Amino acid sequence: MTRVVFLVFATLLSASAQNLSYSGTAGSSATTTLSSAYGVSSTPAPDYIIGAEDVLQVNVWKEPDISSSVPVRPDGKISLPLLNDVQAAGLTPMQLAADISARLREFLQEPRVTVIVTAMNSRRAYVMGKVTRQGAVLLISNLTVLQALSAAGGPIQFANTHKMYVLRTAGGKQVKLPFDYPEVIKGKNPEQNIMLRPGDTVVVP
């Protein structure tokens, strides 16, 4: 009888240790879990608009000396061999590939160009105020205010969650869009849970 009790106790200890080990690693995968839960993909959509500070992989078939990884400068341009400066910001990867291909015809016969966005640094919004982690959030996909707050760890104690708002610049003017956190998580006022745009700031007073 004593042996049976000991074996059961040992089994429970082993199971508890496994659970503790899982809990300890959960924090490191929090971002991955959040992205999966909201259907966020790390691959840009085909109609993704390139912006400043993005990083592009430009591949020219059978031309390794021209192919390169390049950052988009603040002025929206990239630098490539033979072509010097090429406007990239404001174009989709396919549009930029077509433009580079057309320019390279002066030097190559039927150049085949692909452009891949390897870092989407231009699409950032910000969360500030009484949240667990203030800072920038990457707008990899259609990220809502609620999702951005989740990525920031949520509001902390004493945050005025009824008075949250989003600061957005539209038409050269800054507008203040209200966000009532307790109401939204209850399923009310869903229109306040807007999709964030680059440059938006979620403020938690």
C-alpha positions in Angstrom: 0.0 0.0 0.0 2.8 2.4 0.9 4.6 1.6 -2.4 1.4 2.4 -4.3 0.9 5.8 -2.5 4.6 6.7 -3.2 4.2 5.9 -6.9 1.1 8.0 -7.2 2.8 10.9 -5.3 5.8 10.7 -7.6 3.6 10.7 -10.7 1.8 13.9 -9.5 5.1 15.6 -8.8 6.3 14.8 -12.3 3.1 16.2 -13.8 3.4 19.3 -11.7 7.0 19.8 -12.9 5.9 19.6 -16.5 3.2 22.1 -16.0 5.6 24.5 -14.3 8.0 24.1 -17.2 5.3 24.9 -19.7 4.2 28.0 -17.7 7.8 29.3 -17.5 8.1 29.3 -21.3 4.7 30.7 -22.0 5.9 34.3 -21.8 8.5 33.8 -24.5 5.9 32.7 -26.9 3.3 35.3 -26.0 3.7 37.3 -29.2 3.4 34.1 -31.4 0.3 33.0 -29.5 -1.3 36.5 -29.9 -0.5 36.6 -33.6 -2.0 33.1 -34.1 -5.1 34.0 -32.1 -5.9 37.0 -34.2 -4.9 35.6 -37.5 -1.9 37.9 -37.9 0.6 36.8 -40.5 4.2 37.8 -40.8 4.0 37.7 -44.6 2.9 41.0 -46.2 -0.2 41.0 -48.3 0.3 41.3 -52.1 -1.1 44.8 -52.0 1.3 45.9 -49.2 2.5 49.4 -49.7 6.3 49.8 -49.2 7.3 52.6 -46.8 10.4 54.2 -45.3 12.6 52.0 -43.1 11.2 48.8 -44.7 13.9 46.3 -45.7 13.6 44.7 -49.2 15.2 41.7 -50.8 15.7 42.5 -54.5 16.5 39.5 -56.6 17.5 39.6 -60.3 17.5 36.1 -61.8 21.1 34.9 -62.6 22.5 38.3 -61.6 23.9 37.9 -58.0 26.0 41.1 -58.3 22.8 43.2 -58.7 20.6 41.2 -56.3 20.8 42.6 -52.8 19.0 43.3 -49.5 18.4 47.1 -49.2 16.7 49.4 -46.7 14.2 52.0 -47.8 15.7 55.4 -46.9 13.7 58.1 -45.2 13.3 59.8 -48.6 11.5 56.6 -49.8 14.3 55.5 -52.2 16.6 52.5 -52.4 20.1 52.3 -54.0 20.8 49.5 -56.5 23.8 48.7 -58.7 23.6 50.1 -62.2 20.4 52.0 -61.3 21.5 54.2 -58.4 18.4 55.6 -56.6 15.0 54.0 -57.3 11.7 55.2 -55.7 10.3 52.4 -53.6 7.9 54.0 -51.0 4.4 54.2 -52.2 4.6 51.1 -54.4 3.7 47.5 -53.9 6.5 44.9 -54.2 5.1 43.8 -57.6 5.0 47.4 -58.9 8.6 48.0 -57.7 9.8 44.8 -59.4 8.2 45.9 -62.7 9.8 49.3 -62.4 13.3 47.9 -61.7 12.9 45.3 -64.5 12.0 48.1 -67.0 15.0 50.2 -65.9 17.4 47.2 -66.1 16.5 46.5 -69.8 19.0 49.2 -70.6 21.7 46.9 -69.3 20.3 43.3 -69.4 18.2 41.2 -71.8 14.8 40.3 -70.3 15.7 40.8 -66.6 13.5 38.9 -64.2 13.1 40.8 -60.9 11.3 39.8 -57.7 11.0 42.1 -54.6 10.3 40.6 -51.2 9.6 42.7 -48.1 11.8 41.1 -45.3 11.1 43.7 -42.6 7.9 45.8 -42.4 9.4 48.6 -40.3 7.2 51.4 -41.7 3.9 50.1 -40.4 4.1 51.0 -36.8 1.5 52.3 -34.3 2.2 53.1 -30.7 0.7 52.3 -27.3 1.5 54.7 -24.4 0.3 55.5 -20.9 -0.8 53.1 -18.2 -0.1 49.7 -19.9 2.2 46.9 -19.0 4.6 47.6 -21.9 4.7 51.0 -23.7 6.1 51.3 -27.2 5.7 50.5 -30.8 3.5 47.7 -32.2 4.1 46.4 -35.7 1.0 46.5 -37.9 1.8 43.3 -39.7 -1.9 42.8 -40.6 -5.2 44.5 -39.8 -4.5 45.2 -36.1 -7.3 46.6 -34.0 -7.0 48.8 -30.9 -8.0 45.9 -28.7 -5.3 43.7 -30.3 -2.7 46.4 -29.8 -3.6 46.7 -26.2 -3.2 43.0 -25.8 0.2 43.1 -27.4 1.1 45.8 -24.9 0.1 43.6 -21.9 -3.2 45.4 -21.3 -4.0 48.3 -19.0 -2.5 48.3 -15.5 -4.1 49.1 -12.2 -5.6 52.6 -11.9 -5.8 53.1 -15.6 -8.8 55.1 -16.7 -10.0 52.4 -19.1 -13.3 54.3 -19.9 -11.3 57.3 -21.2 -8.8 55.6 -23.6 -8.4 57.1 -27.0 -6.5 56.9 -30.3 -4.6 59.9 -31.7 -4.6 59.9 -35.5 -3.3 62.5 -38.0 -5.8 62.9 -40.9 -5.7 65.6 -43.5 -2.8 67.4 -41.6 -4.8 67.6 -38.4 -4.7 65.4 -35.3 -8.0 63.8 -34.3 -9.0 62.1 -31.0 -11.0 58.8 -31.4 -12.6 57.6 -28.1 -12.1 54.0 -27.0 -14.1 52.7 -24.0 -12.2 49.5 -23.1 -14.7 48.0 -20.6 -17.6 48.5 -23.0 -15.7 47.1 -26.1 -14.6 43.9 -24.3 -18.3 43.4 -23.4 -19.2 43.5 -27.1 -20.6 47.0 -26.9 -19.5 49.9 -29.1 -17.7 47.6 -31.6 -17.2 50.6 -33.9 -14.7 52.0 -31.5 -12.4 49.0 -32.0 -11.0 50.4 -35.2 -8.2 49.1 -37.4 -5.0 51.0 -36.6 -3.0 52.9 -39.2 0.7 53.7 -39.3 1.4 56.5 -36.9 -1.6 56.0 -34.7 -1.1 56.3 -31.0 -3.3 54.5 -28.5 -3.3 56.5 -25.2 -4.3 54.9 -21.9 -4.7 57.7 -19.3 
